[in-house]
Amino acid sequence: MKQAKSANSGKFSLKSVVSISDFSRPDIEAVLLMAKKMEGTSRAKKCKLLDTINVATLFFEPSTRTRLSFETAAQNLGANLISVADGGTTSQKKGEAVSDAIRVVAGYSDIIIMRHFIEGAARRAAEVCDKPIINAGDGSNQHPTQTLLDLYTIEKEFGKIDGIKIGLLGDLKYGRTVHSLAHALSHFQNVKIYCIAPKALKMPKHIIDELRGHVWVHETEELDEHLAELDVLYATRIQKERFPDPLEYERLKNTYILDRSILEKTKPIFRIMHPLPRVNEISQDLDETSAALYFRQAANGVPVREALLFLLSKQVKK
């Protein structure tokens, strides 16, 4: 089986963060290394790193964790922050094109963080803008910064990413987090990915085809089938807002519900991750167990996003 070769950490080559597919393994490792440095540095020492940088956050789609962690990261680094948290208050409501909005905001800022409901919006923004763009999620397409914090969480918990056995559970059709994570894991060696989903929410075939030859992939509808083998189970919410048919959502929404009983079938090192928000796919009785990694995972968004802002700031003319 073909495997991506590791390279020295510390080489970050990207001008914008649009898709995890744009990242090489050295790019990923550079972010993870910088995030570790950020986490080990006091806020008092970090607060002047971006004090001459203007950061704009444009959220045309609702967000809590991603927006707040980006804004926290920018403020921790001393950046000047301008923010749109409600797309309904922007000129897009009047029919303004994404490309026009980005060109205008580029005149006020040095780095732009954008979440949009249209797939490909971040790529379009990067094409028309000479400032770094960070994709904070575009429709059901990509969520690269979530993926980077997911990788950082795995590395912190297990000391490595190579050789990880991970189950991706739930909405694999519309779930941008699992699309991005699967792509990123293809850069690492001896990874095994178990895609666990009902037929109607299977991982898109083009993603499976891209993964094969880089990582071991297995598709199944049965959660219990491989629980004993997994290091990590990455659960996702069945996303009501992505379904064109509400009745289909109602049929599928409770397909997988995790509770303490699954721990009887797992290894002691087994961990559960989730990009949040959860609905009812993870019972609260798991929250206080050693398996629950999802809240620490969310907290890891701050150092990872600090790392990205710092690395991208290197190309900003001050």
C-alpha positions in Angstrom: 0.0 0.0 0.0 1.4 3.4 -1.0 2.1 5.7 1.9 3.0 9.4 2.2 6.5 9.9 3.4 7.1 12.0 6.5 9.2 15.1 6.2 10.9 17.5 8.5 8.4 19.6 10.5 8.4 23.4 10.3 7.9 24.1 6.6 4.7 26.0 6.0 4.1 26.9 2.3 0.5 28.0 2.0 -0.7 31.5 1.3 -4.3 30.7 2.3 -6.1 27.9 4.2 -8.9 26.9 1.8 -8.8 23.1 1.7 -7.0 20.4 3.6 -6.2 18.9 0.2 -3.8 21.9 -0.3 -1.7 20.7 2.7 1.3 18.6 2.4 2.5 16.6 5.4 5.2 19.2 6.2 2.5 21.9 6.1 0.4 19.9 8.6 3.4 19.2 10.8 4.4 22.9 10.8 0.9 23.9 12.1 0.9 21.2 14.8 4.4 22.1 15.9 3.5 25.8 16.1 0.3 25.0 18.0 2.3 23.1 20.6 4.6 26.2 20.9 1.6 28.5 21.3 0.0 26.3 23.9 3.2 26.4 25.9 3.6 30.2 25.7 1.8 32.6 28.1 -0.7 35.1 26.8 1.5 37.9 28.1 4.3 36.8 25.8 2.0 36.2 22.8 0.0 39.4 22.9 2.3 41.4 20.7 2.9 38.8 17.9 0.0 40.2 15.8 -0.4 43.7 17.2 0.0 45.3 13.8 -2.3 42.9 12.0 -6.0 43.5 11.3 -8.0 40.2 11.2 -11.6 40.1 9.8 -14.0 37.3 10.7 -16.9 37.0 8.2 -19.5 34.4 9.2 -22.3 34.1 6.7 -23.5 30.9 8.4 -24.1 30.3 12.1 -21.2 29.3 14.3 -20.2 29.3 17.9 -17.1 27.2 18.6 -15.3 28.1 15.3 -16.0 31.8 15.5 -15.3 32.2 19.2 -12.1 30.2 19.0 -10.8 32.2 16.1 -11.6 35.5 17.7 -10.0 34.3 21.0 -6.9 33.2 19.1 -6.7 36.6 17.3 -7.1 38.5 20.5 -4.6 36.4 22.4 -2.0 37.3 19.7 -2.9 41.0 20.0 -4.5 41.4 16.6 -7.0 44.1 15.8 -10.3 42.3 15.2 -13.3 43.3 13.0 -16.1 40.9 13.0 -19.4 39.9 11.2 -21.2 37.2 13.2 -24.5 37.4 11.4 -24.6 37.1 7.6 -28.1 38.6 7.6 -26.6 41.9 8.6 -24.3 42.2 5.6 -24.8 43.5 2.1 -25.0 39.9 0.9 -28.7 40.2 2.0 -28.9 42.9 -0.8 -27.5 40.5 -3.3 -23.8 41.4 -3.1 -21.5 38.7 -4.6 -19.0 36.9 -2.4 -16.1 38.1 -4.5 -17.2 41.8 -4.1 -17.6 41.4 -0.4 -14.1 39.9 0.0 -12.5 42.6 -2.2 -14.1 45.3 0.0 -13.1 43.6 3.3 -9.6 43.1 2.0 -9.2 46.9 2.1 -9.8 46.9 5.9 -7.9 43.8 6.9 -4.7 41.7 6.5 -6.2 38.2 7.1 -9.8 37.2 6.4 -11.5 34.3 8.1 -14.7 33.3 6.4 -17.5 30.8 6.9 -20.1 30.5 4.1 -23.0 28.2 3.3 -22.0 27.9 -0.4 -19.5 25.1 -1.3 -16.4 26.6 -3.0 -17.0 30.1 -1.6 -13.6 30.1 0.2 -11.8 29.1 -3.0 -13.5 31.9 -4.9 -12.5 34.3 -2.1 -8.8 33.2 -2.3 -8.8 33.7 -6.1 -10.0 37.3 -6.0 -8.1 38.4 -2.9 -4.4 39.1 -2.4 -4.8 38.7 1.4 -4.6 35.3 3.2 -8.0 33.6 3.4 -8.9 31.1 6.1 -11.8 28.8 5.3 -13.9 28.4 8.5 -16.3 26.0 6.7 -18.0 26.2 3.2 -21.2 24.3 3.0 -20.8 20.6 3.2 -17.4 20.8 1.4 -14.4 21.5 3.7 -13.5 22.6 7.2 -9.7 22.6 7.2 -9.1 24.3 10.6 -11.3 21.8 12.3 -9.2 19.0 10.8 -6.0 20.6 12.0 -7.3 20.8 15.6 -8.6 17.2 15.2 -5.1 16.0 14.2 -3.5 18.1 17.0 -5.9 16.4 19.5 -5.0 12.9 18.2 -1.3 13.7 18.4 -1.6 15.1 21.9 -3.6 12.1 23.1 -1.7 9.3 21.5 1.7 10.8 20.9 1.5 10.2 17.1 -0.9 10.1 14.2 0.9 7.3 12.2 -0.8 4.0 12.8 -4.0 5.3 14.2 -7.2 3.2 13.9 -10.1 5.6 13.6 -13.8 5.1 13.0 -15.7 7.9 11.3 -19.3 7.6 12.4 -22.7 9.1 11.3 -23.2 11.7 8.6 -20.4 10.9 6.2 -22.2 12.2 3.1 -22.7 15.8 4.2 -20.2 16.0 7.0 -17.4 18.4 6.0 -15.4 17.6 9.1 -15.0 13.9 8.2 -14.3 14.7 4.5 -11.4 17.0 5.5 -10.1 14.6 8.2 -10.1 11.6 5.9 -8.1 13.6 3.4 -5.6 14.7 6.0 -5.1 11.2 7.4 -4.0 10.0 4.0 -0.7 11.8 4.5 0.1 9.5 7.5 1.5 6.0 7.5 -0.4 2.8 8.4 -3.6 4.6 9.2 -6.8 2.5 9.2 -10.1 4.3 8.6 -13.5 2.7 9.3 -16.3 4.5 7.6 -19.5 3.7 9.6 -22.7 5.1 8.2 -26.2 4.1 6.9 -26.3 3.6 3.2 -28.0 7.0 2.7 -25.2 8.8 4.4 -22.1 6.9 3.1 -18.9 8.7 2.5 -19.0 10.0 -1.1 -17.4 7.6 -3.6 -14.9 10.1 -4.9 -13.4 10.5 -1.5 -13.2 6.8 -0.9 -11.5 6.4 -4.3 -9.0 9.2 -3.4 -8.2 7.5 -0.1 -7.6 4.0 -1.4 -3.9 3.5 -2.1 -2.9 5.9 0.7 -4.7 4.5 3.7 -6.7 1.3 4.5 -10.4 2.0 4.3 -13.4 -0.1 5.3 -17.0 0.8 4.9 -19.8 -0.7 7.1 -23.2 0.2 8.6 -22.5 -1.7 11.8 -21.0 0.2 14.8 -20.3 -2.8 16.9 -18.4 -4.7 14.2 -15.0 -3.1 14.8 -15.3 -1.2 18.1 -12.7 -3.5 19.7 -10.1 -2.5 17.1 -10.5 1.3 17.3 -8.3 3.9 19.0 -10.6 6.7 18.2 -14.3 6.9 17.2 -15.0 10.3 15.5 -18.8 10.8 15.9 -20.7 13.3 13.9 -24.2 14.9 14.2 -26.8 14.0 11.6 -27.1 17.5 10.2 -30.8 18.5 9.7 -29.8 21.7 7.9 -28.0 19.7 5.1 -31.0 17.4 4.3 -33.1 18.4 1.2 -35.8 16.0 2.5 -37.0 16.5 6.2 -38.5 13.1 6.3 -35.2 11.5 5.4 -33.6 13.3 8.3 -36.3 12.1 10.7 -35.7 8.5 9.5 -31.9 8.7 10.0 -31.4 11.1 13.0 -31.2 8.4 15.7 -29.2 5.8 13.7 -26.3 5.8 16.1 -26.4 6.8 19.8 -23.3 6.3 21.9 -23.6 5.6 25.7 -21.4 4.0 28.4 -22.4 0.5 27.2 -20.0 0.8 24.2 -17.0 1.0 26.6 -17.5 -2.7 27.4 -16.4 -3.5 23.9 -13.5 -1.1 23.5 -9.8 -0.9 24.4 -8.7 1.1 27.6 -7.1 3.7 25.4 -10.3 4.2 23.3 -11.4 7.8 22.9 -14.5 9.5 21.4 -14.1 12.7 19.4 -16.9 15.0 18.0 -16.7 18.3 16.2 -19.7 19.6 18.2 -22.5 20.6 18.6 -23.9 17.2 19.5 -27.7 16.6 19.7 -28.3 13.1 21.1 -25.7 11.0 19.3 -23.4 11.0 22.4 -25.1 10.4 25.8 -24.0 12.7 28.6 -23.2 9.7 30.7 -20.0 9.4 28.7 -18.9 13.0 29.5 -17.0 12.1 32.7 -15.4 8.9 31.4 -11.8 8.7 30.1 -13.1 8.0 26.6 -14.6 11.5 26.3 -12.2 13.7 24.3 -14.6 16.1 22.6 -14.4 19.0 25.1 -10.6 18.9 25.1 -10.8 18.7 21.3 -12.8 21.9 21.2 -10.4 23.7 23.5 -7.5 22.7 21.1 -9.0 25.0 18.5 -7.5 28.0 20.1 -3.7 27.1 19.9 -4.2 25.6 16.5 -5.9 28.8 15.2 -3.3 30.9 16.9 -0.7 28.9 15.0 -2.4 29.4 11.7 -2.8 33.2 12.2 0.8 33.5 13.2 2.1 31.5 10.2 0.0 33.4 7.7 0.9 36.7 9.2 4.5 36.2 8.0 3.4 37.1 4.5 1.5 40.3 5.5 3.3 43.6 4.7 3.4 45.6 7.9 
